[in-house]
Structure formats: structure tokens, C-alpha cells
Amino acid sequence: MIRRAAALIAVLGSLAGPAAAWEIRSAAPEADLEAFHRRFAIAAYLFPRHPAKPLGVVGFDVWADASYVPDFEDEPFASTVVDGDLTGGAISVARAGVRKGLPGRFDLGVAYGRALETDLELLSAELQWAIHEGGAVAPAIGVRLTGTESRGDKIYRLRQYGAEALISKGFAMLTPFAGAGLVHSEGRFQRALGGDFEIDDTRGVFFGGVVLNLLIPKIAVEVERGEDWQAAARVSIGF
């Protein structure tokens, strides 16, 4: 656990990292490209990593985070799809973003991300609405929509949409949260032979975590499940 936490902290500072250390092989078998897409799409998904309670009209949140997918190089498709070395055998997707509270218990956010050690960039947006703001006893309940589109990679393109329900309850400095949703991921591969290859995948996702509110900063850790388990950490400032 300590080793994985250290890896997450390390990638937070590497969003604008150096040139690619690995890339996707365009000549990989279609079955392996499909398996890669299903696994990578969840690693790239814009999970909330924040509670359901709305920010409020004057509220905002500026953040940086990273997902950590261990043992990615041990996946059956990795030897044919991945060209290059994965540091520690893992994949990390780092992001930086901002969320702003709006009238009507809405929060709007945008983010820029990168699959580390690649040229694959991710542009994302999210819109969250709090059905219930929560209170001394009642939890906050919200629904959230997300969209992500990739750029920068010559072989692989990802377009993604998600919808979730989430719940959270604050206790002093700690705010546990959890939720579930559906993610639809469209992938397109430019193959060396045979032209474009496309795949669509829709699957359920589940997540849970806790926010430690130190005022400056707030620290969130989240465990996520889609194709498999992964972990993430976020550091944010705001009110």
C-alpha cells in the first residue's frame, strides 16, 4: 500500500512529462486491441473523486489527480499491443482541472489529462447536479454526466460518455462518498493494414473513497472498479 501511494504522488507532478516511453502497436490482433480498449478506457475515465455535495454559487475547486492501474503489463494483450516499457508495469493517467459551483445546485468542471509516458492527451468535462444538498443527518445525493475525448495519439482515439449517481456524508474533517454508473467508450484504431478498426463498449463502474479536508489542501483517495480494480488520489484547493 505504501509503495502504491508513493507511485500515485510521484505521477501528480508529471502531467507535462517527456516524450512517450510506450505506444500502441498498430499491427496488433483485433481481439487484443479490443481487450486493450476495454481496460484502458476505464483507466482513462473521469471518475468523480469528490463528494456529492454541491460547491455553491461562490464555490470552486482546482485539482490535480492520478489513477494507478497496477500490473497492466501482465494483461494477456500487453505483449502484442504495448510497444515499449511501462514503468513499474503500471499505467497512470494524470489530470488537472477546475470545478465551479453554479446556481441551482449545479457544478461544472473541465479537465486536461495525459496517459503518462505516452502522447495520448484527454480533454474532459463534467456536469453534476445535487438532488439533495445533505445536512446534519441526511447525506448529499447527486447525479453526474461526463464526456472525454482524446487527441495526440496517431493510432488510438477514445471518445467516452458517462452517467453516475453518487452519495456522500461529511463527518468533521472526513467526507466518505460512493457511487455507481455506466460508461460508454468508443475506440478507433488506425491499423497498419486493413484501415480503421472501431469498438464500442458499455459497462458499469463503481467507486468509493474519502476526502480529508485540511482546508488547504483537500486530499481524496478513491478505489474504482470497471474492467478491474484501480486506485486514484486527488489534491485540491478551493471552497
C-alpha positions in Angstrom: 0.0 0.0 0.0 2.8 2.4 0.8 4.6 1.7 -2.5 1.4 2.3 -4.4 0.7 5.6 -2.6 4.2 6.8 -3.3 3.7 6.0 -7.0 0.5 8.0 -7.1 2.2 11.0 -5.5 5.0 10.8 -8.0 2.9 10.9 -11.1 0.9 14.0 -9.9 3.9 16.1 -10.8 4.5 14.6 -14.2 1.5 15.7 -16.3 3.7 17.6 -18.7 6.2 14.8 -18.9 8.8 13.9 -21.5 8.3 12.0 -24.8 6.5 8.7 -25.0 8.0 5.6 -23.5 5.4 3.3 -24.9 2.9 3.3 -27.7 0.2 1.1 -29.2 1.2 -1.4 -32.0 -1.0 -0.8 -35.0 -0.4 -4.3 -36.2 -1.8 -6.0 -33.0 -4.6 -8.5 -33.4 -8.1 -7.1 -33.3 -9.0 -9.2 -30.3 -6.1 -7.8 -28.3 -6.9 -4.3 -29.4 -10.5 -4.8 -28.1 -9.1 -6.1 -24.8 -6.8 -3.1 -24.5 -9.6 -0.7 -25.2 -11.9 -2.1 -22.6 -9.1 -2.0 -19.9 -7.6 1.4 -20.8 -10.9 3.2 -21.2 -11.7 2.7 -17.5 -8.2 3.8 -16.6 -8.9 7.0 -18.6 -12.4 7.6 -17.3 -13.0 10.8 -15.4 -14.2 9.3 -12.1 -15.6 12.0 -9.6 -13.0 11.8 -6.8 -15.2 14.3 -4.9 -18.4 14.2 -2.8 -22.0 14.7 -4.0 -22.5 18.0 -2.0 -22.6 21.0 -4.4 -19.9 23.6 -4.3 -22.4 26.5 -4.2 -22.6 29.7 -6.3 -19.3 31.1 -4.9 -17.6 27.8 -4.6 -14.7 26.4 -6.7 -12.2 23.6 -6.8 -8.8 23.4 -8.5 -7.3 20.0 -8.5 -4.7 17.5 -9.8 -5.0 13.8 -9.6 -3.7 10.5 -10.9 -5.1 7.0 -11.4 -2.9 4.0 -10.8 -3.6 0.7 -12.6 -1.1 -1.9 -11.3 0.2 -4.9 -13.2 -1.0 -3.7 -16.6 2.0 -5.3 -18.4 0.8 -8.7 -17.1 -2.5 -8.4 -19.0 -2.7 -11.1 -21.8 -2.9 -8.5 -24.5 0.0 -6.4 -23.3 2.7 -8.2 -25.2 1.1 -7.7 -28.6 -0.4 -4.2 -28.1 2.1 -2.3 -25.9 5.3 -1.3 -27.7 7.8 -0.1 -25.1 8.2 -0.3 -21.3 5.7 0.5 -18.6 7.4 2.0 -15.5 6.6 -0.4 -12.7 4.4 -2.4 -15.1 1.6 0.0 -14.4 -0.4 2.6 -16.3 -1.2 6.0 -14.8 -3.5 8.8 -16.1 -2.8 12.2 -14.6 -5.2 15.1 -14.8 -5.5 18.7 -13.7 -8.9 20.5 -13.7 -11.2 23.0 -12.2 -14.8 22.8 -10.9 -17.1 25.8 -10.4 -20.4 26.0 -8.5 -23.4 27.3 -10.4 -26.9 28.4 -9.4 -29.5 25.6 -8.9 -27.1 23.2 -7.1 -25.1 22.5 -10.3 -21.3 22.1 -10.6 -19.5 22.4 -13.9 -15.9 21.2 -14.5 -13.3 20.8 -17.2 -10.0 18.9 -17.1 -6.9 18.2 -19.2 -5.1 14.8 -18.8 -2.5 12.6 -20.2 -1.8 8.9 -20.1 1.7 9.2 -18.7 4.6 8.1 -20.8 2.5 8.4 -24.0 1.4 11.1 -26.4 -2.3 10.4 -25.6 -4.0 13.5 -24.2 -7.5 13.6 -22.7 -9.9 16.6 -22.7 -12.8 16.1 -20.3 -15.9 17.9 -19.0 -18.4 17.1 -16.2 -21.7 18.4 -15.0 -23.1 17.5 -11.6 -26.5 18.2 -10.0 -27.2 17.7 -6.4 -30.6 16.2 -5.9 -30.2 16.8 -2.2 -27.5 19.0 -0.5 -27.4 17.0 2.6 -27.4 18.2 6.2 -26.6 17.3 9.8 -28.1 13.8 9.4 -29.1 13.4 5.7 -26.4 12.6 3.1 -25.9 14.6 -0.1 -27.1 12.9 -3.2 -26.1 13.8 -6.8 -26.1 12.8 -10.4 -23.3 13.4 -12.8 -22.6 13.4 -16.5 -19.1 13.3 -18.1 -17.5 13.4 -21.5 -14.0 12.8 -22.6 -12.2 12.9 -26.0 -8.6 12.0 -26.7 -6.1 13.6 -29.0 -2.4 13.4 -29.8 -2.0 9.7 -30.5 -1.8 8.7 -34.1 -3.1 5.1 -33.7 -5.8 5.2 -31.0 -8.7 7.6 -30.4 -11.0 7.5 -27.5 -14.4 9.1 -27.1 -16.3 8.5 -23.9 -19.5 9.4 -22.1 -20.6 8.5 -18.5 -23.6 8.9 -16.2 -23.4 8.3 -12.4 -25.3 8.6 -9.1 -23.3 9.4 -6.0 -23.8 9.9 -2.3 -21.7 11.4 0.4 -21.8 12.4 4.1 -19.4 14.8 5.9 -18.1 14.0 9.3 -15.9 16.7 10.7 -12.7 16.6 8.5 -13.7 13.4 6.7 -16.3 13.0 3.9 -16.8 9.4 2.7 -18.5 9.1 -0.7 -19.6 6.3 -3.1 -21.4 5.8 -6.3 -22.1 3.8 -9.4 -22.8 4.5 -13.1 -22.5 3.5 -16.7 -19.6 4.4 -19.1 -19.8 4.2 -22.9 -16.4 4.1 -24.6 -15.8 4.4 -28.3 -12.4 3.4 -29.6 -10.9 3.7 -33.0 -7.5 2.2 -34.0 -5.7 3.2 -37.2 -4.2 -0.2 -38.2 -1.1 -0.7 -40.3 -3.1 -3.0 -42.6 -6.8 -3.0 -43.2 -7.8 0.5 -42.3 -9.6 1.7 -39.2 -10.9 -0.7 -36.6 -13.6 0.5 -34.2 -15.0 -0.8 -31.0 -17.8 0.3 -28.7 -18.0 -0.8 -25.1 -20.6 0.0 -22.3 -20.1 -1.2 -18.8 -20.9 -0.4 -15.2 -18.5 1.3 -12.9 -18.4 1.5 -9.1 -16.3 3.7 -6.8 -15.9 4.7 -3.2 -13.5 7.0 -1.3 -12.9 9.6 1.3 -11.9 13.2 1.3 -9.7 14.6 4.1 -10.5 18.3 4.3 -7.4 20.1 5.5 -8.8 23.4 4.1 -5.6 23.9 2.1 -5.4 21.3 0.6 -8.1 18.7 0.4 -6.9 15.2 -0.2 -9.1 12.5 -1.8 -8.4 8.8 -2.3 -10.7 6.6 -4.3 -11.0 2.9 -5.2 -12.6 2.2 -8.6 -14.0 -0.8 -10.4 -14.8 -1.2 -14.0 -13.0 -3.8 -16.1 -10.8 -4.4 -13.0 -9.7 -2.6 -9.8 -7.7 0.6 -9.7 -6.8 3.4 -7.3 -6.6 7.1 -7.5 -5.6 10.2 -5.4 -6.5 13.8 -5.8 -5.2 17.0 -4.2 -7.3 20.1 -4.5 -7.8 23.6 -3.2 -10.9 25.7 -3.1 -14.0 26.3 -1.0 
